Amino acid sequence: MIIEGIITTEDRDGRMHVAPIGPHVDRPLESWVLKPFQTSTTFSNLHRNPRGVFHIVDDGLLLVESVLGICNQGDAYPEASYHDDVGWVLKEACRAFPLRVIDWDLGQPRAVAKCMVGKCMELRPFWGWNRANHSLLELAVLWSRRELLESTILQEEFQRHATIVEKTAGDREFFALSLLEQHFAEHLQHKR
């Protein structure tokens, strides 16, 4: 099964890089496989330094900012603490799983990284279910696949999920939606 979340890795200078990722896991969370594109910063960082931290989050805005790359721009870094034995841990996450890549398969554009998982770090309780956050997750995944989908499909899916966000959101979710609206509009304008 795939769980969606955020991974932190380290660049050559030890700075944090934040990105969304959906690892393949088993139900007891003992088997972890990452599939980053070999062109991604996450892949470069993990290939050079085989450790990262996977985060379970319940914050749609944080997820949207990570998929848009906003988390890696200047003052927009999310709050995090550095642990010598683990790496960067996001303070707003619910749980964090230290990962170490133990095997690579580089035969496809998406590398396959088998990982060993460390002890789960319980950071705070999961806030609860919210339909707006689920739709933001779907919109984030849609954004990550924008180059693979036709414009009409992008527009239809965006509108369907935007309606759910508009009906069930709080301030953070509305702000996340506005960021996505802006990026989707620019992307669709550029495709014309």
Secondary structure, 3 states (H helix, E strand, C coil): CECCEEEEEECCCCCEEEEEECCEECCCCCCEEECCECCCHHHHHHHHCCEEEEEECCCHHHHHHHHHCHHHCHHHCCCEEEECCCEEEECCCCEEEEEEEEEEECCCCECEEEEEECCCEECCCCCCCCHHHHHHHHHHHHHHCHHHCCHHHHHHHHHHHHHHHHHHCCHHHHHHHHHHHHHHHHHHHHHC
